Amino acid sequence: MGNGGTRLSIALVGTRGVPARYGGFETCVDEVGRRLAERGHDVVVYCRSLDEDADQPETYAGMRLVHLGALRKRSLETLSHTGLSVAHLLRHRTDAAIVFNAANSPYLPLIRAARIPVATHVDGLEWRRAKWGRGGRTYYRFAESWAVRWSDALIADAHGIADYYRDEFDAGTELISYGAPQIDDAADLLADRDLEPGGYHLVVARFEAENHVDIIVDGYRRSGARKPLIVVGSAPYADAYTQKVHGLGDDRVTFLGGVWDQRLLDQLYAGAYTYLHGHSVGGTNPSLLRALGAGAPTIAYDVSFNREVVGDSGTFFSDAAGVAAAIDAAEADQEAVAARGVIARQRAAAYDWDAVADAYERMCLSLASRELRRPRRPLFAQRTGRAGRTAAETATATAAPTVPAAAQEVL
């Protein structure tokens, strides 16, 4: 155990659970949780179960699993499941808890009242997601304030998120990025899809407006690409958007839907001539890190989160015309694309899951020892922004956060 022998019980709350099949939070819980369990910690993962007939194992990769239900409605699914999880946690207290998603912050006072030290992984700027109406966006803005007020620590996975919480709330964060897998060049499963390495462009994304799958497909259609576009992804609550995306394609575009075979997904990344990434609001994205780890040259939507990860291993777009130009340029210069793939793997090496787990372990030890317990400030006094600060306050709020050593080369 890399912590001097201290064994903690740690609850991971607010995600769909493990094994990871869906998004960044689940990937983080899976990768970090298993490593903490290997180090001797008692890791409890709360899993969302919407199908009573589905398999519900008691353990996974050394972690203990608690399966609880949720309401089948987009606006209430996460909150209802987290409410049940917190009720269980209050009866089965742990040394520390990590709550994923600032949307779950209304439950933080209950966790604090039970004297369970708690950190909140705030993720990206959820209120910017197009799927939320005015009420949902307003809720998320308040939820950010509640997370700042009631968390003992805040976790950000990207500089842009850390800067946002400093600028808006004068709140510091624990800056802990995700890890990138190292994916080999195996390609035995591609033939079953009539694909060959280097013979296609790839998109992997949940079908949501802020992931810009529509812009990517539209841009590809406008290009003169000879290599086909393979689109992996779907969305349970976005039928209209899904129809729009499908309608923008031509006969060069193949929609695979969700791919749950991890080996096939890895081979799709590793075999892609380019990987197109349209995510714009979620901080450091595991799909983008997976592309780096597979050595897939990336064409990414131009926001700070993506530039932070991709650097000079990729090119960027902001509209359909930019997608078309980037694809045409990539197909015209194979040597440049290959060179970017090499750089991608080099950058991926700095995003190491072992180092990420080290950072989470240190944070949990600090939580359990009460070193990270933050004073609570008045709720409505926190959203300050840059306006109205003194020069000294602004300098303090925007100071560079601490970055795990393994990520400093890239970040």
C-alpha positions as a LaTeX table, in Angstrom:
\begin{tabular}{lrrr}
\hline
Residue & $x$ (\AA) & $y$ (\AA) & $z$ (\AA) \\
\hline
Met1 & 0.00 & 0.00 & 0.00 \\
Gly2 & 1.48 & 3.32 & $-1.08$ \\
Asn3 & 0.11 & 5.37 & 1.82 \\
Gly4 & 2.09 & 4.14 & 4.77 \\
Gly5 & $-0.38$ & 1.37 & 5.63 \\
Thr6 & $-3.53$ & 3.41 & 6.29 \\
Arg7 & $-6.61$ & 1.53 & 5.08 \\
Leu8 & $-9.67$ & 3.62 & 4.25 \\
Ser9 & $-13.26$ & 2.91 & 3.37 \\
Ile10 & $-14.17$ & 5.08 & 0.38 \\
Ala11 & $-17.61$ & 5.54 & $-1.19$ \\
Leu12 & $-17.92$ & 6.50 & $-4.87$ \\
Val13 & $-21.36$ & 8.03 & $-5.43$ \\
Gly14 & $-23.36$ & 9.54 & $-8.26$ \\
Thr15 & $-22.42$ & 7.53 & $-11.37$ \\
Arg16 & $-23.95$ & 4.64 & $-13.29$ \\
Gly17 & $-21.35$ & 2.41 & $-11.66$ \\
Val18 & $-18.99$ & $-0.27$ & $-12.90$ \\
Pro19 & $-17.93$ & $-1.91$ & $-15.10$ \\
Ala20 & $-17.63$ & 1.30 & $-17.12$ \\
Arg21 & $-19.81$ & 1.23 & $-20.23$ \\
Tyr22 & $-20.98$ & 4.79 & $-20.62$ \\
Gly23 & $-18.96$ & 7.91 & $-19.85$ \\
Gly24 & $-16.06$ & 9.66 & $-18.19$ \\
Phe25 & $-17.25$ & 9.38 & $-14.61$ \\
Glu26 & $-17.75$ & 5.64 & $-14.94$ \\
Thr27 & $-14.32$ & 5.23 & $-16.54$ \\
Cys28 & $-12.75$ & 7.15 & $-13.66$ \\
Val29 & $-14.57$ & 5.09 & $-11.02$ \\
Asp30 & $-13.55$ & 1.86 & $-12.75$ \\
Glu31 & $-9.88$ & 2.75 & $-13.21$ \\
Val32 & $-9.31$ & 4.53 & $-9.91$ \\
Gly33 & $-11.55$ & 2.30 & $-7.80$ \\
Arg34 & $-9.84$ & $-0.92$ & $-8.84$ \\
Arg35 & $-6.42$ & 0.56 & $-8.10$ \\
Leu36 & $-7.48$ & 1.80 & $-4.67$ \\
Ala37 & $-8.92$ & $-1.65$ & $-3.92$ \\
Glu38 & $-5.64$ & $-3.28$ & $-5.00$ \\
Arg39 & $-3.89$ & $-1.05$ & $-2.47$ \\
Gly40 & $-6.04$ & $-2.44$ & 0.34 \\
His41 & $-8.77$ & 0.17 & 0.60 \\
Asp42 & $-12.42$ & $-0.81$ & 1.00 \\
Val43 & $-14.01$ & 0.80 & $-2.06$ \\
Val44 & $-17.81$ & 0.95 & $-2.28$ \\
Val45 & $-19.34$ & 1.85 & $-5.65$ \\
Tyr46 & $-23.01$ & 2.80 & $-5.94$ \\
Cys47 & $-24.39$ & 1.43 & $-9.23$ \\
Arg48 & $-27.54$ & 2.55 & $-11.03$ \\
Ser49 & $-29.83$ & $-0.40$ & $-11.86$ \\
Leu50 & $-32.75$ & 0.30 & $-14.20$ \\
Asp51 & $-33.34$ & $-3.34$ & $-15.15$ \\
Glu52 & $-34.33$ & $-5.57$ & $-12.24$ \\
Asp53 & $-33.52$ & $-8.68$ & $-14.29$ \\
Ala54 & $-29.97$ & $-7.56$ & $-15.11$ \\
Asp55 & $-27.01$ & $-9.19$ & $-13.40$ \\
Gln56 & $-26.10$ & $-7.38$ & $-10.18$ \\
Pro57 & $-22.78$ & $-8.74$ & $-8.89$ \\
Glu58 & $-21.75$ & $-7.92$ & $-5.34$ \\
Thr59 & $-18.13$ & $-7.25$ & $-6.27$ \\
Tyr60 & $-16.12$ & $-6.14$ & $-9.28$ \\
Ala61 & $-12.32$ & $-5.80$ & $-9.56$ \\
Gly62 & $-12.01$ & $-5.77$ & $-5.77$ \\
Met63 & $-14.71$ & $-3.12$ & $-5.26$ \\
Arg64 & $-17.94$ & $-3.71$ & $-3.36$ \\
Leu65 & $-21.04$ & $-2.80$ & $-5.38$ \\
Val66 & $-24.36$ & $-1.48$ & $-4.12$ \\
His67 & $-27.11$ & $-1.64$ & $-6.76$ \\
Leu68 & $-29.98$ & 0.83 & $-6.42$ \\
Gly69 & $-32.72$ & 2.01 & $-8.77$ \\
Ala70 & $-33.65$ & 5.37 & $-10.27$ \\
Leu71 & $-36.60$ & 7.14 & $-11.85$ \\
Arg72 & $-36.70$ & 6.67 & $-15.63$ \\
Lys73 & $-36.76$ & 10.34 & $-16.53$ \\
Arg74 & $-33.78$ & 12.28 & $-17.83$ \\
Ser75 & $-34.19$ & 15.21 & $-15.44$ \\
Leu76 & $-34.59$ & 12.96 & $-12.39$ \\
Glu77 & $-32.61$ & 9.81 & $-13.11$ \\
Thr78 & $-29.32$ & 10.97 & $-11.64$ \\
Leu79 & $-30.78$ & 12.80 & $-8.65$ \\
Ser80 & $-33.15$ & 9.98 & $-7.68$ \\
His81 & $-30.42$ & 7.36 & $-7.78$ \\
Thr82 & $-28.00$ & 9.54 & $-5.83$ \\
Gly83 & $-30.69$ & 10.18 & $-3.21$ \\
Leu84 & $-31.08$ & 6.44 & $-2.64$ \\
Ser85 & $-27.31$ & 6.05 & $-2.59$ \\
Val86 & $-26.83$ & 8.77 & 0.02 \\
Ala87 & $-29.59$ & 7.25 & 2.18 \\
His88 & $-27.68$ & 3.97 & 2.10 \\
Leu89 & $-24.37$ & 5.72 & 2.76 \\
Leu90 & $-25.73$ & 7.44 & 5.86 \\
Arg91 & $-26.54$ & 4.00 & 7.28 \\
His92 & $-23.17$ & 2.54 & 6.22 \\
Arg93 & $-20.70$ & 5.35 & 6.84 \\
Thr94 & $-17.27$ & 5.42 & 5.21 \\
Asp95 & $-14.05$ & 7.30 & 6.00 \\
Ala96 & $-14.45$ & 9.44 & 2.88 \\
Ala97 & $-16.85$ & 9.88 & $-0.01$ \\
Ile98 & $-16.45$ & 11.19 & $-3.55$ \\
Val99 & $-19.61$ & 12.48 & $-5.21$ \\
Phe100 & $-19.46$ & 12.71 & $-8.99$ \\
Asn101 & $-21.37$ & 15.49 & $-10.76$ \\
Ala102 & $-22.15$ & 18.88 & $-9.23$ \\
Ala103 & $-25.83$ & 18.17 & $-10.00$ \\
Asn104 & $-25.82$ & 15.92 & $-6.93$ \\
Ser105 & $-24.79$ & 18.74 & $-4.59$ \\
Pro106 & $-28.18$ & 19.06 & $-2.79$ \\
Tyr107 & $-27.27$ & 15.84 & $-0.96$ \\
Leu108 & $-23.93$ & 17.15 & 0.29 \\
Pro109 & $-25.33$ & 18.71 & 3.51 \\
Leu110 & $-26.64$ & 15.28 & 4.54 \\
Ile111 & $-23.23$ & 13.71 & 3.98 \\
Arg112 & $-21.52$ & 16.51 & 5.88 \\
Ala113 & $-24.07$ & 16.25 & 8.71 \\
Ala114 & $-23.15$ & 12.57 & 9.03 \\
Arg115 & $-19.52$ & 13.69 & 9.45 \\
Ile116 & $-18.39$ & 11.91 & 6.30 \\
Pro117 & $-15.67$ & 13.99 & 4.60 \\
Val118 & $-16.73$ & 14.51 & 0.99 \\
Ala119 & $-15.20$ & 15.71 & $-2.28$ \\
Thr120 & $-17.25$ & 16.60 & $-5.34$ \\
His121 & $-15.99$ & 15.92 & $-8.85$ \\
Val122 & $-17.60$ & 18.87 & $-10.60$ \\
Asp123 & $-16.97$ & 17.63 & $-14.18$ \\
Gly124 & $-17.60$ & 20.17 & $-16.96$ \\
Leu125 & $-19.91$ & 23.12 & $-17.45$ \\
Glu126 & $-23.12$ & 21.12 & $-17.42$ \\
Trp127 & $-25.38$ & 24.18 & $-17.65$ \\
Arg128 & $-24.06$ & 24.78 & $-21.16$ \\
Arg129 & $-25.47$ & 21.51 & $-22.48$ \\
Ala130 & $-28.20$ & 22.08 & $-25.05$ \\
Lys131 & $-30.36$ & 19.24 & $-23.70$ \\
Trp132 & $-31.29$ & 21.30 & $-20.63$ \\
Gly133 & $-34.03$ & 23.88 & $-20.80$ \\
Arg134 & $-33.99$ & 27.15 & $-18.89$ \\
Gly135 & $-34.97$ & 25.45 & $-15.63$ \\
Gly136 & $-32.27$ & 22.82 & $-15.96$ \\
Arg137 & $-29.58$ & 25.38 & $-16.74$ \\
Thr138 & $-30.64$ & 27.50 & $-13.76$ \\
Tyr139 & $-30.56$ & 24.44 & $-11.52$ \\
Tyr140 & $-27.02$ & 23.58 & $-12.58$ \\
Arg141 & $-25.79$ & 27.10 & $-11.90$ \\
Phe142 & $-27.16$ & 26.88 & $-8.36$ \\
Ala143 & $-25.80$ & 23.33 & $-8.01$ \\
Glu144 & $-22.29$ & 24.63 & $-8.68$ \\
Ser145 & $-22.70$ & 27.10 & $-5.81$ \\
Trp146 & $-23.96$ & 24.36 & $-3.50$ \\
Ala147 & $-21.00$ & 22.14 & $-4.43$ \\
Val148 & $-18.62$ & 24.95 & $-3.52$ \\
Arg149 & $-20.42$ & 25.61 & $-0.25$ \\
Trp150 & $-20.83$ & 22.05 & 1.00 \\
Ser151 & $-17.85$ & 20.07 & $-0.34$ \\
Asp152 & $-14.70$ & 19.57 & 1.66 \\
Ala153 & $-12.84$ & 19.50 & $-1.66$ \\
Leu154 & $-13.64$ & 20.08 & $-5.32$ \\
Ile155 & $-12.11$ & 17.96 & $-8.08$ \\
Ala156 & $-11.51$ & 19.39 & $-11.56$ \\
Asp157 & $-10.16$ & 17.31 & $-14.43$ \\
Ala158 & $-8.94$ & 20.18 & $-16.63$ \\
His159 & $-7.31$ & 23.58 & $-16.24$ \\
Gly160 & $-10.33$ & 25.21 & $-17.83$ \\
Ile161 & $-12.64$ & 23.80 & $-15.16$ \\
Ala162 & $-10.25$ & 24.76 & $-12.36$ \\
Asp163 & $-10.03$ & 28.30 & $-13.77$ \\
Tyr164 & $-13.82$ & 28.53 & $-14.00$ \\
Tyr165 & $-14.30$ & 27.72 & $-10.31$ \\
Arg166 & $-11.60$ & 30.21 & $-9.35$ \\
Asp167 & $-13.07$ & 32.93 & $-11.57$ \\
Glu168 & $-16.71$ & 32.37 & $-10.59$ \\
Phe169 & $-16.42$ & 31.35 & $-6.93$ \\
Asp170 & $-12.87$ & 32.10 & $-5.75$ \\
Ala171 & $-12.75$ & 28.38 & $-5.05$ \\
Gly172 & $-9.67$ & 26.21 & $-5.31$ \\
Thr173 & $-9.82$ & 22.69 & $-6.72$ \\
Glu174 & $-7.85$ & 19.48 & $-6.69$ \\
Leu175 & $-6.75$ & 19.25 & $-10.33$ \\
Ile176 & $-6.73$ & 15.55 & $-11.23$ \\
Ser177 & $-6.94$ & 14.59 & $-14.89$ \\
Tyr178 & $-8.14$ & 11.27 & $-16.25$ \\
Gly179 & $-5.74$ & 8.62 & $-17.49$ \\
Ala180 & $-5.19$ & 7.47 & $-21.06$ \\
Pro181 & $-5.09$ & 3.77 & $-21.95$ \\
Gln182 & $-2.23$ & 2.43 & $-24.04$ \\
Ile183 & $-3.94$ & 0.64 & $-26.93$ \\
Asp184 & $-2.10$ & $-1.79$ & $-29.21$ \\
Asp185 & $-2.48$ & $-2.10$ & $-32.97$ \\
Ala186 & $-4.53$ & $-5.33$ & $-33.02$ \\
Ala187 & $-7.04$ & $-5.30$ & $-35.87$ \\
Asp188 & $-8.51$ & $-8.82$ & $-36.05$ \\
Leu189 & $-12.07$ & $-7.60$ & $-35.33$ \\
Leu190 & $-12.12$ & $-4.88$ & $-37.98$ \\
Ala191 & $-12.56$ & $-7.29$ & $-40.87$ \\
Asp192 & $-15.94$ & $-8.32$ & $-39.45$ \\
Arg193 & $-17.03$ & $-4.71$ & $-40.07$ \\
Asp194 & $-15.45$ & $-4.61$ & $-43.55$ \\
Leu195 & $-12.81$ & $-2.18$ & $-42.26$ \\
Glu196 & $-9.03$ & $-2.10$ & $-42.48$ \\
Pro197 & $-6.47$ & $-0.12$ & $-40.45$ \\
Gly198 & $-6.02$ & 3.41 & $-41.73$ \\
Gly199 & $-8.99$ & 3.04 & $-44.03$ \\
Tyr200 & $-11.62$ & 5.20 & $-42.31$ \\
His201 & $-12.31$ & 8.29 & $-40.22$ \\
Leu202 & $-13.94$ & 7.75 & $-36.81$ \\
Val203 & $-16.36$ & 9.52 & $-34.48$ \\
Val204 & $-17.20$ & 8.14 & $-31.00$ \\
Ala205 & $-19.68$ & 10.28 & $-29.08$ \\
Arg206 & $-22.97$ & 10.36 & $-27.27$ \\
Phe207 & $-25.50$ & 12.00 & $-29.58$ \\
Glu208 & $-25.93$ & 15.34 & $-27.84$ \\
Ala209 & $-25.80$ & 18.79 & $-29.39$ \\
Glu210 & $-22.72$ & 19.96 & $-27.48$ \\
Asn211 & $-20.78$ & 16.98 & $-28.89$ \\
His212 & $-21.35$ & 18.36 & $-32.40$ \\
Val213 & $-21.81$ & 15.03 & $-34.13$ \\
Asp214 & $-24.15$ & 16.81 & $-36.56$ \\
Ile215 & $-21.44$ & 19.31 & $-37.51$ \\
Ile216 & $-18.91$ & 16.52 & $-37.99$ \\
Val217 & $-21.21$ & 14.46 & $-40.22$ \\
Asp218 & $-22.26$ & 17.56 & $-42.18$ \\
Gly219 & $-18.65$ & 18.63 & $-42.60$ \\
Tyr220 & $-17.61$ & 15.18 & $-43.72$ \\
Arg221 & $-20.43$ & 15.16 & $-46.31$ \\
Arg222 & $-19.09$ & 18.45 & $-47.69$ \\
Ser223 & $-15.56$ & 17.06 & $-47.98$ \\
Gly224 & $-14.07$ & 15.16 & $-50.86$ \\
Ala225 & $-13.04$ & 12.30 & $-48.57$ \\
Arg226 & $-12.48$ & 8.91 & $-50.12$ \\
Lys227 & $-12.18$ & 7.12 & $-46.81$ \\
Pro228 & $-15.56$ & 6.40 & $-45.13$ \\
Leu229 & $-16.72$ & 7.92 & $-41.86$ \\
Ile230 & $-17.61$ & 5.47 & $-39.09$ \\
Val231 & $-19.88$ & 6.91 & $-36.39$ \\
Val232 & $-20.15$ & 5.15 & $-33.02$ \\
Gly233 & $-22.70$ & 6.37 & $-30.49$ \\
Ser234 & $-26.31$ & 6.95 & $-29.58$ \\
Ala235 & $-28.38$ & 8.68 & $-26.89$ \\
Pro236 & $-31.34$ & 7.40 & $-24.87$ \\
Tyr237 & $-33.16$ & 10.75 & $-24.73$ \\
Ala238 & $-32.26$ & 12.36 & $-28.07$ \\
Asp239 & $-34.39$ & 10.85 & $-30.85$ \\
Ala240 & $-34.82$ & 14.13 & $-32.73$ \\
Tyr241 & $-31.09$ & 14.89 & $-32.66$ \\
Thr242 & $-30.27$ & 11.33 & $-33.72$ \\
Gln243 & $-32.59$ & 11.66 & $-36.72$ \\
Lys244 & $-30.94$ & 14.96 & $-37.61$ \\
Val245 & $-27.46$ & 13.42 & $-37.53$ \\
His246 & $-28.51$ & 10.46 & $-39.65$ \\
Gly247 & $-30.17$ & 12.79 & $-42.14$ \\
Leu248 & $-26.93$ & 14.72 & $-42.68$ \\
Gly249 & $-24.96$ & 11.68 & $-43.79$ \\
Asp250 & $-24.40$ & 10.27 & $-47.27$ \\
Asp251 & $-23.51$ & 6.80 & $-48.55$ \\
Arg252 & $-19.94$ & 7.18 & $-47.26$ \\
Val253 & $-21.16$ & 7.37 & $-43.63$ \\
Thr254 & $-21.81$ & 4.23 & $-41.55$ \\
Phe255 & $-23.62$ & 4.45 & $-38.21$ \\
Leu256 & $-22.69$ & 1.58 & $-35.88$ \\
Gly257 & $-24.77$ & 2.71 & $-32.89$ \\
Gly258 & $-23.38$ & 1.91 & $-29.45$ \\
Val259 & $-20.36$ & $-0.43$ & $-29.39$ \\
Trp260 & $-20.07$ & $-2.20$ & $-26.04$ \\
Asp261 & $-17.34$ & $-4.68$ & $-27.04$ \\
Gln262 & $-14.27$ & $-2.95$ & $-25.60$ \\
Arg263 & $-11.83$ & $-4.85$ & $-27.82$ \\
Leu264 & $-13.71$ & $-3.81$ & $-30.93$ \\
Leu265 & $-13.91$ & $-0.20$ & $-29.73$ \\
Asp266 & $-10.16$ & $-0.13$ & $-29.04$ \\
Gln267 & $-9.45$ & $-1.53$ & $-32.49$ \\
Leu268 & $-11.71$ & 1.07 & $-34.08$ \\
Tyr269 & $-9.68$ & 3.81 & $-32.39$ \\
Ala270 & $-6.32$ & 2.24 & $-33.24$ \\
Gly271 & $-7.27$ & 1.65 & $-36.87$ \\
Ala272 & $-8.70$ & 5.11 & $-37.55$ \\
Tyr273 & $-6.97$ & 7.31 & $-40.12$ \\
Thr274 & $-8.27$ & 10.27 & $-38.08$ \\
Tyr275 & $-10.48$ & 10.57 & $-35.03$ \\
Leu276 & $-12.97$ & 13.46 & $-35.02$ \\
His277 & $-13.86$ & 14.79 & $-31.58$ \\
Gly278 & $-16.67$ & 17.31 & $-31.16$ \\
His279 & $-17.07$ & 17.49 & $-27.36$ \\
Ser280 & $-17.15$ & 21.06 & $-26.10$ \\
Val281 & $-18.27$ & 21.36 & $-22.45$ \\
Gly282 & $-17.07$ & 18.37 & $-20.44$ \\
Gly283 & $-13.48$ & 19.08 & $-19.47$ \\
Thr284 & $-10.91$ & 16.36 & $-20.14$ \\
Asn285 & $-12.76$ & 13.69 & $-22.11$ \\
Pro286 & $-11.93$ & 9.95 & $-21.84$ \\
Ser287 & $-12.81$ & 9.37 & $-25.50$ \\
Leu288 & $-10.19$ & 11.91 & $-26.51$ \\
Leu289 & $-7.62$ & 10.33 & $-24.20$ \\
Arg290 & $-8.45$ & 6.91 & $-25.64$ \\
Ala291 & $-7.79$ & 8.27 & $-29.12$ \\
Leu292 & $-4.40$ & 9.58 & $-27.97$ \\
Gly293 & $-3.58$ & 6.22 & $-26.40$ \\
Ala294 & $-4.44$ & 4.50 & $-29.67$ \\
Gly295 & $-2.24$ & 6.88 & $-31.66$ \\
Ala296 & $-5.22$ & 8.21 & $-33.61$ \\
Pro297 & $-4.51$ & 11.62 & $-35.20$ \\
Thr298 & $-7.27$ & 13.88 & $-33.94$ \\
Ile299 & $-9.41$ & 16.60 & $-35.50$ \\
Ala300 & $-11.05$ & 18.27 & $-32.49$ \\
Tyr301 & $-13.61$ & 20.96 & $-31.80$ \\
Asp302 & $-11.73$ & 24.13 & $-30.91$ \\
Val303 & $-12.18$ & 24.70 & $-27.17$ \\
Ser304 & $-9.59$ & 25.03 & $-24.42$ \\
Phe305 & $-10.31$ & 21.59 & $-22.94$ \\
Asn306 & $-9.46$ & 19.86 & $-26.21$ \\
Arg307 & $-6.41$ & 22.00 & $-26.99$ \\
Glu308 & $-5.11$ & 21.23 & $-23.50$ \\
Val309 & $-5.13$ & 17.50 & $-24.24$ \\
Val310 & $-4.42$ & 17.31 & $-27.97$ \\
Gly311 & $-1.78$ & 20.00 & $-28.32$ \\
Asp312 & 0.22 & 19.68 & $-31.53$ \\
Ser313 & $-0.92$ & 16.11 & $-32.15$ \\
Gly314 & $-4.14$ & 17.37 & $-33.73$ \\
Thr315 & $-5.91$ & 19.99 & $-35.77$ \\
Phe316 & $-9.08$ & 21.87 & $-34.85$ \\
Phe317 & $-12.42$ & 22.98 & $-36.27$ \\
Ser318 & $-15.29$ & 25.23 & $-35.21$ \\
Asp319 & $-17.87$ & 24.58 & $-37.93$ \\
Ala320 & $-18.77$ & 22.17 & $-40.75$ \\
Ala321 & $-16.55$ & 24.00 & $-43.23$ \\
Gly322 & $-13.63$ & 23.53 & $-40.85$ \\
Val323 & $-14.36$ & 19.79 & $-40.62$ \\
Ala324 & $-14.40$ & 19.47 & $-44.39$ \\
Ala325 & $-11.12$ & 21.37 & $-44.77$ \\
Ala326 & $-9.40$ & 19.32 & $-42.04$ \\
Ile327 & $-10.49$ & 16.00 & $-43.54$ \\
Asp328 & $-9.42$ & 17.01 & $-47.04$ \\
Ala329 & $-6.04$ & 18.18 & $-45.72$ \\
Ala330 & $-5.55$ & 14.92 & $-43.79$ \\
Glu331 & $-6.26$ & 12.73 & $-46.81$ \\
Ala332 & $-3.87$ & 14.86 & $-48.90$ \\
Asp333 & $-0.91$ & 14.43 & $-46.51$ \\
Gln334 & $-0.51$ & 10.92 & $-45.11$ \\
Glu335 & 2.99 & 11.62 & $-43.75$ \\
Ala336 & 1.75 & 14.52 & $-41.60$ \\
Val337 & $-1.11$ & 12.38 & $-40.30$ \\
Ala338 & 1.27 & 9.55 & $-39.37$ \\
Ala339 & 3.56 & 11.99 & $-37.56$ \\
Arg340 & 0.63 & 13.35 & $-35.54$ \\
Gly341 & $-0.24$ & 9.79 & $-34.53$ \\
Val342 & 3.23 & 9.32 & $-33.07$ \\
Ile343 & 2.92 & 12.58 & $-31.12$ \\
Ala344 & $-0.49$ & 11.46 & $-29.83$ \\
Arg345 & 0.98 & 8.35 & $-28.22$ \\
Gln346 & 3.72 & 10.43 & $-26.65$ \\
Arg347 & 1.19 & 12.79 & $-25.12$ \\
Ala348 & $-0.94$ & 9.88 & $-23.88$ \\
Ala349 & 1.99 & 8.58 & $-21.83$ \\
Ala350 & 1.71 & 11.60 & $-19.53$ \\
Tyr351 & $-1.88$ & 10.69 & $-18.60$ \\
Asp352 & $-1.19$ & 7.70 & $-16.38$ \\
Trp353 & $-4.00$ & 6.00 & $-14.41$ \\
Asp354 & $-1.58$ & 4.90 & $-11.67$ \\
Ala355 & $-0.60$ & 8.53 & $-11.09$ \\
Val356 & $-4.28$ & 9.52 & $-11.15$ \\
Ala357 & $-5.02$ & 6.89 & $-8.50$ \\
Asp358 & $-2.10$ & 8.22 & $-6.43$ \\
Ala359 & $-3.70$ & 11.67 & $-6.47$ \\
Tyr360 & $-7.11$ & 10.31 & $-5.45$ \\
Glu361 & $-5.54$ & 8.28 & $-2.67$ \\
Arg362 & $-3.69$ & 11.30 & $-1.29$ \\
Met363 & $-6.86$ & 13.36 & $-1.44$ \\
Cys364 & $-8.91$ & 10.69 & 0.37 \\
Leu365 & $-6.27$ & 10.42 & 3.09 \\
Ser366 & $-6.41$ & 14.21 & 3.51 \\
Leu367 & $-10.21$ & 14.10 & 3.63 \\
Ala368 & $-10.24$ & 11.35 & 6.24 \\
Ser369 & $-7.73$ & 13.25 & 8.40 \\
Arg370 & $-9.85$ & 16.45 & 8.02 \\
Glu371 & $-6.96$ & 18.31 & 6.39 \\
Leu372 & $-9.15$ & 19.31 & 3.44 \\
Arg373 & $-12.23$ & 20.42 & 5.35 \\
Arg374 & $-13.19$ & 23.77 & 3.86 \\
Pro375 & $-15.04$ & 26.59 & 5.63 \\
Arg376 & $-18.55$ & 27.20 & 4.33 \\
Arg377 & $-19.27$ & 30.64 & 2.94 \\
Pro378 & $-22.62$ & 32.34 & 2.36 \\
Leu379 & $-24.24$ & 30.73 & $-0.66$ \\
Phe380 & $-24.92$ & 33.84 & $-2.71$ \\
Ala381 & $-21.61$ & 35.52 & $-1.86$ \\
Gln382 & $-19.66$ & 32.99 & $-3.89$ \\
Arg383 & $-20.48$ & 33.79 & $-7.51$ \\
Thr384 & $-18.19$ & 36.76 & $-7.92$ \\
Gly385 & $-16.56$ & 36.49 & $-11.32$ \\
Arg386 & $-13.64$ & 38.77 & $-12.14$ \\
Ala387 & $-15.70$ & 41.94 & $-11.81$ \\
Gly388 & $-15.34$ & 43.72 & $-8.51$ \\
Arg389 & $-12.14$ & 42.01 & $-7.38$ \\
Thr390 & $-8.99$ & 43.73 & $-6.35$ \\
Ala391 & $-5.87$ & 42.98 & $-8.37$ \\
Ala392 & $-4.57$ & 40.81 & $-5.55$ \\
Glu393 & $-7.81$ & 38.83 & $-5.36$ \\
Thr394 & $-7.76$ & 38.18 & $-9.11$ \\
Ala395 & $-4.13$ & 37.06 & $-9.00$ \\
Thr396 & $-4.91$ & 34.63 & $-6.18$ \\
Ala397 & $-8.00$ & 33.27 & $-7.90$ \\
Thr398 & $-6.18$ & 32.52 & $-11.14$ \\
Ala399 & $-2.99$ & 31.09 & $-9.68$ \\
Ala400 & $-1.87$ & 27.86 & $-11.36$ \\
Pro401 & $-3.33$ & 24.80 & $-9.63$ \\
Thr402 & $-1.31$ & 21.82 & $-8.51$ \\
Val403 & $-1.03$ & 19.17 & $-11.21$ \\
Pro404 & $-0.06$ & 15.52 & $-10.69$ \\
Ala405 & 3.57 & 15.09 & $-11.72$ \\
Ala406 & 2.74 & 12.60 & $-14.45$ \\
Ala407 & 0.54 & 15.12 & $-16.24$ \\
Gln408 & 2.73 & 18.22 & $-15.95$ \\
Glu409 & 4.50 & 17.58 & $-19.25$ \\
Val410 & 1.22 & 17.82 & $-21.15$ \\
Leu411 & $-0.84$ & 20.22 & $-19.09$ \\
\hline
\end{tabular}
